Amino acid sequence: MAILRYVTRRLFIVLNLISAFLFLLACANTFLHPGRWWIIALLGLIFPLLLLLLVCFFIIGLFVPGWRRWSLLSLAVLVIGWPNIHNFLALHPGHRFDPRKPAGALRIMTWNVRSFDEFTTRKMGASGHRSQMMDFIDSQHADVLCLEEFFESRIPSDSCSIPYMQERLHFPYYVFSRDYVHFSGKYRAGVIIFSRYPIVDSQLVHVSRPDGYRTTESLIAADIHAGKDTIRVFATHLQSVLFQSKDFHDLEIIRKVDDSILTASKSIAKKLGYAFRRRADQAEQVRAQLDKSPHPGIICGDFNDVPNSFTYATIRGKWQDAFLKKGFGIGRTYVHISPTLRIDYILTSPVFNVLQCRTFFSLHMSDHNPVVTDVKLGN
């Protein structure tokens, strides 16, 4: 019995130390450029697991005699990592989202619509979701709408055409990046900003897209004249991991600890490493443009990275994360792989008051969840 207690205590100490070390490395991910430290960037993806382990070690250590000093180690590491924990977890349980927009507020909505699911579910014999998605967008009464992976049909009668959005959904003004052309010019794809208020100026910046890799969309900006104020709204879609069906199969192999786990892990790690490096470079370009804004700024988009990443920390800088200001919980926006992936954001410059924010879950229309927030310029 004494030997069992000895082995159990040693195992507890070793696992606690390993978890604490990996957790601190995951926290350091926010300021280590993945160009040189991409392996550490991988730890950002398991940050929630490391956080859970440390909390468990802390609680267990409190109730087992002789282990309490080791629970203090877990507590100390959690305190050091609090900024990362706060980025991951919004702590405002009392803030309920009111569908009625507060007086004088500006409602912003962002959503990666995955081409309105038109070219994904139809491959499986479904009919797409663009009609339901249009109805949902209409129901939110946003003043500014940012859509990633938007595709413009050159057929005027299509509900995904820009004229339809202007006339039926009452967004008369827009800026569209038109990054890609599909089906001999029949469709154009990119990131778009729609506005109910006049757009008095706009910009388009092609973020770095080396090696001709797709699924990176430009950074666009719209100077919107709302009431007496002019604000600059940015929208972008940064480098995707470019997972294909085989990669999701590899993830299943890793999950089940299959015999081919080594080969599968190498394939996944290679793609993740490439995406981490490219997004970090793109994030620095985006931050440079945000710093140049002569107007109060808001950026919306699919950053394809988690809240404790170099990408997120670089773009956010000293700006506010609308979900962290008024949301509650993890705020998952990507529906595959893990229930903890928040990769779509609305960030605002400090002069804005964030009134409320909500991430809409389980719509089953795109592989991303939309985020909606109400903001108002401070005095």
C-alpha positions in Angstrom: 0.0 0.0 0.0 2.9 2.4 0.8 4.5 1.6 -2.6 1.2 2.4 -4.3 0.9 5.8 -2.5 4.5 6.6 -3.4 4.0 5.8 -7.1 0.8 7.7 -7.2 2.3 10.8 -5.6 5.3 10.7 -7.9 3.1 10.3 -10.9 1.0 13.3 -9.7 4.0 15.5 -9.3 5.5 14.5 -12.7 2.3 15.1 -14.6 1.7 18.3 -12.8 5.1 19.6 -13.7 4.8 18.6 -17.3 1.3 20.2 -17.6 2.6 23.4 -16.0 5.6 23.6 -18.3 3.5 23.0 -21.5 0.9 25.5 -20.3 3.5 28.2 -19.9 4.9 27.5 -23.3 1.3 27.7 -24.7 1.0 31.1 -23.1 4.3 32.3 -24.6 2.8 31.5 -28.0 1.2 35.0 -28.0 4.6 36.8 -28.4 6.7 34.1 -30.2 6.6 34.4 -34.0 5.6 31.0 -35.5 8.2 31.6 -38.2 10.8 30.4 -35.7 8.6 28.8 -33.0 5.8 27.0 -34.9 6.1 23.9 -32.8 5.2 26.0 -29.7 2.3 27.5 -31.7 0.9 24.0 -31.9 0.5 24.0 -28.1 -2.0 26.9 -28.5 -4.4 24.3 -30.0 -4.4 22.2 -26.8 -4.4 25.2 -24.5 -8.0 24.3 -23.2 -6.8 20.8 -22.4 -3.7 22.1 -20.5 -5.9 24.5 -18.6 -8.3 21.8 -17.6 -5.4 19.6 -16.4 -4.0 22.3 -14.2 -7.3 23.1 -12.7 -7.8 19.4 -11.9 -4.3 19.1 -10.4 -5.0 22.2 -8.3 -8.3 20.8 -6.9 -7.0 17.2 -6.3 -3.9 18.6 -4.5 -6.1 20.6 -2.1 -7.9 17.5 -0.8 -5.0 15.0 -0.6 -2.7 15.4 2.5 0.9 15.9 1.5 0.0 17.1 -2.0 -1.1 20.6 -1.2 2.2 22.4 -1.9 2.0 21.0 -5.4 -1.5 22.4 -5.9 0.1 25.8 -5.1 2.3 25.2 -8.2 -0.7 24.7 -10.3 -2.3 27.8 -8.8 0.8 29.9 -9.4 1.0 28.8 -13.1 -2.7 29.6 -13.5 -2.1 33.1 -12.1 0.8 33.7 -14.5 -1.3 32.5 -17.4 -4.4 34.6 -16.5 -4.2 36.9 -19.5 -4.3 33.9 -21.8 -7.2 32.4 -19.8 -9.1 35.7 -20.0 -8.6 35.8 -23.8 -10.0 32.2 -24.0 -12.9 32.6 -21.6 -15.4 35.4 -21.5 -16.8 35.9 -18.0 -20.1 37.9 -18.3 -22.9 35.5 -17.5 -25.4 38.2 -16.7 -25.3 39.9 -20.2 -28.2 38.6 -22.3 -28.2 39.6 -25.9 -31.3 41.8 -26.7 -32.4 41.4 -30.4 -33.6 45.0 -30.2 -30.7 47.3 -30.9 -30.0 49.9 -28.2 -30.8 53.5 -29.3 -27.9 55.1 -31.1 -26.0 51.9 -31.4 -24.3 50.4 -34.5 -24.9 46.7 -35.0 -22.0 44.8 -36.6 -22.2 41.3 -37.9 -19.5 39.0 -39.2 -19.9 35.5 -40.7 -17.8 33.1 -42.8 -20.6 31.9 -45.0 -18.6 29.3 -46.9 -20.0 30.4 -50.2 -23.5 30.1 -48.6 -22.8 26.3 -48.4 -23.7 26.2 -52.1 -20.7 24.2 -53.2 -20.4 21.9 -50.2 -23.7 20.3 -49.3 -24.8 20.0 -52.9 -22.0 17.6 -53.4 -23.7 15.4 -50.9 -27.1 15.7 -52.6 -28.4 18.5 -50.4 -29.8 21.8 -51.7 -27.5 24.3 -50.0 -28.4 26.8 -47.3 -28.3 30.2 -48.9 -32.0 30.8 -48.6 -32.0 30.1 -44.8 -28.8 32.0 -44.4 -30.2 35.1 -46.2 -33.3 34.9 -43.9 -31.0 34.7 -40.8 -28.9 37.7 -41.9 -32.1 39.7 -42.6 -33.4 38.8 -39.1 -30.4 40.3 -37.3 -31.0 43.9 -38.7 -27.2 44.6 -38.8 -26.1 48.1 -39.9 -22.7 46.7 -41.1 -22.4 43.2 -42.4 -19.0 41.5 -43.1 -18.9 38.2 -44.9 -16.0 36.0 -45.6 -15.9 33.4 -48.3 -18.7 35.4 -50.0 -19.4 34.6 -53.6 -21.0 36.9 -56.1 -23.2 35.3 -58.7 -23.2 37.1 -62.1 -26.8 35.9 -62.5 -28.9 38.9 -61.2 -31.8 36.6 -60.2 -29.6 34.6 -57.8 -30.2 35.4 -54.1 -26.4 35.4 -53.6 -26.0 38.3 -56.0 -24.9 41.7 -54.8 -28.1 43.4 -56.3 -30.2 41.0 -54.2 -28.3 41.9 -51.1 -28.7 45.6 -51.9 -32.4 45.6 -52.7 -33.9 42.7 -50.6 -31.7 43.0 -47.5 -31.4 46.8 -47.7 -27.6 47.1 -47.8 -27.2 49.7 -50.6 -23.4 50.2 -50.0 -20.6 47.7 -50.2 -16.9 47.0 -50.7 -15.9 43.6 -52.3 -12.4 42.2 -52.7 -13.1 39.8 -55.6 -10.1 37.7 -54.8 -11.0 34.7 -56.9 -12.9 33.9 -60.1 -14.8 30.6 -60.5 -16.5 28.9 -63.4 -15.2 31.1 -66.2 -16.2 34.3 -64.5 -19.7 33.2 -63.5 -18.9 33.6 -59.8 -16.4 35.8 -58.0 -15.4 35.2 -54.4 -13.8 37.1 -51.6 -14.5 39.1 -48.5 -17.2 41.8 -48.5 -18.5 44.7 -46.3 -22.1 45.7 -46.7 -23.5 48.9 -45.1 -26.8 50.6 -44.6 -24.9 53.8 -44.2 -22.9 55.6 -47.0 -19.4 54.4 -47.7 -17.4 57.5 -48.4 -14.0 55.8 -49.0 -12.6 52.3 -49.3 -9.3 50.5 -49.4 -8.1 47.0 -50.6 -4.8 45.5 -49.4 -3.7 42.1 -50.7 -2.2 40.3 -47.7 0.7 38.1 -48.5 -0.2 34.9 -50.3 3.1 33.1 -51.1 3.3 30.0 -53.2 -0.1 30.8 -54.8 -2.0 29.2 -51.9 -5.7 29.9 -51.9 -8.2 30.5 -49.1 -6.5 33.7 -48.1 -8.7 36.8 -48.8 -7.7 40.4 -48.9 -8.0 43.0 -46.2 -10.6 45.5 -47.1 -11.6 48.7 -45.4 -14.7 50.9 -45.7 -15.0 54.4 -44.3 -18.7 54.5 -43.2 -20.5 57.8 -42.4 -22.9 56.9 -39.7 -24.8 59.9 -38.3 -22.2 62.6 -37.4 -19.3 60.2 -37.3 -17.1 58.4 -39.8 -15.7 55.0 -38.8 -13.4 52.7 -40.6 -14.5 49.0 -40.8 -12.0 46.4 -41.8 -12.7 42.8 -42.9 -10.4 40.0 -43.8 -9.9 36.2 -44.0 -6.4 35.0 -43.1 -4.6 31.8 -44.2 -6.6 28.6 -43.7 -5.0 25.3 -42.8 -6.3 23.9 -46.1 -7.5 20.7 -44.6 -8.9 18.3 -47.2 -11.0 15.1 -46.6 -7.8 13.1 -46.1 -6.6 15.4 -43.3 -9.9 15.0 -41.4 -9.4 11.3 -41.8 -5.8 11.7 -40.4 -7.3 13.5 -37.4 -9.6 10.5 -36.8 -6.5 8.2 -36.9 -4.8 10.4 -34.3 -7.9 10.4 -32.2 -8.2 6.6 -32.3 -4.4 6.0 -31.9 -4.3 4.0 -35.1 -1.1 2.2 -36.2 -0.5 4.9 -38.9 -0.6 7.7 -36.3 3.0 8.8 -37.0 2.4 9.4 -40.7 -0.9 11.1 -40.0 0.6 13.4 -37.4 3.4 14.4 -39.7 0.9 15.4 -42.4 -1.2 17.4 -40.1 1.8 19.1 -38.4 3.2 20.2 -41.7 0.0 21.9 -42.8 -0.5 23.5 -39.4 3.1 24.8 -39.3 2.8 26.4 -42.8 -0.5 28.1 -41.8 0.9 29.4 -38.5 3.8 31.0 -40.3 1.7 32.6 -43.0 -0.9 33.9 -40.7 1.7 35.5 -38.4 3.1 37.4 -41.4 -0.4 38.4 -42.5 -1.3 39.5 -39.0 1.6 42.0 -38.9 0.4 43.4 -42.2 -3.1 43.8 -40.9 -1.9 45.5 -37.7 0.1 48.0 -39.7 -3.1 49.0 -41.6 -5.1 49.3 -38.4 -2.5 51.6 -36.9 -2.8 53.9 -40.0 -6.6 54.4 -39.6 -7.5 58.1 -39.2 -10.9 57.1 -37.9 -12.2 55.0 -35.0 -11.8 51.4 -36.2 -13.5 48.0 -36.2 -12.1 44.8 -37.7 -14.2 41.7 -38.4 -13.0 38.5 -39.8 -12.0 34.9 -39.8 -8.5 35.0 -38.4 -8.2 31.1 -38.5 -6.4 31.2 -35.2 -7.3 30.9 -31.5 -7.3 33.6 -28.9 -3.9 32.7 -27.4 -2.1 32.8 -30.7 0.5 35.2 -32.1 -2.0 36.1 -34.9 -4.7 37.1 -32.5 -2.4 39.0 -30.1 -0.8 40.9 -33.0 -4.0 42.0 -34.6 -5.8 42.8 -31.4 -3.0 44.9 -29.9 -4.7 47.3 -27.5 -8.1 47.0 -29.2 -11.2 45.4 -27.5 -12.5 42.0 -28.3 -16.3 42.4 -28.4 -17.0 38.8 -27.2 -14.7 39.2 -24.2 -16.3 42.5 -23.3 -19.9 41.3 -23.2 -20.0 37.5 -24.0 -19.9 34.4 -21.8 -18.1 31.2 -22.2 -15.8 29.9 -24.9 -17.7 31.4 -27.9 -16.9 28.7 -30.3 -17.2 29.9 -33.9 -15.7 26.9 -35.9 -17.9 23.8 -35.8 -15.4 21.1 -36.7 -12.4 19.4 -35.0 -12.8 20.8 -31.5 -15.6 22.4 -29.4 -13.2 25.1 -28.2 -12.2 26.8 -31.5 -13.0 30.6 -31.5 -11.4 31.9 -34.7 -13.9 34.6 -35.9 -13.7 38.0 -34.2 -15.0 41.5 -34.0 -12.4 43.8 -32.5 -12.9 47.5 -31.9 -10.6 50.5 -31.1 -10.8 51.6 -27.4 -13.0 54.6 -28.2 -16.0 52.3 -28.7 -18.3 51.2 -26.0 -19.3 47.5 -26.6 -22.9 47.2 -25.5 -23.6 43.6 -26.2 -22.3 40.6 -28.2 -23.4 37.2 -29.2 -22.1 34.2 -31.0 -24.9 32.2 -32.6 -24.5 28.4 -32.2 -25.8 25.4 -34.0 -27.2 27.0 -37.0 -25.9 24.2 -39.2 -25.7 26.4 -42.3 -22.0 27.0 -42.5 -18.9 25.6 -40.9 -18.6 28.8 -38.9 -20.9 30.5 -36.5 -21.8 34.2 -36.9 -20.9 36.9 -34.4 -23.0 40.0 -33.8 -22.3 43.0 -31.6 -23.7 46.4 -30.8 -21.3 49.3 -30.3 -21.5 53.0 -29.7 -18.8 55.6 -29.9 -17.8 57.0 -26.5 -18.0 60.7 -25.7 
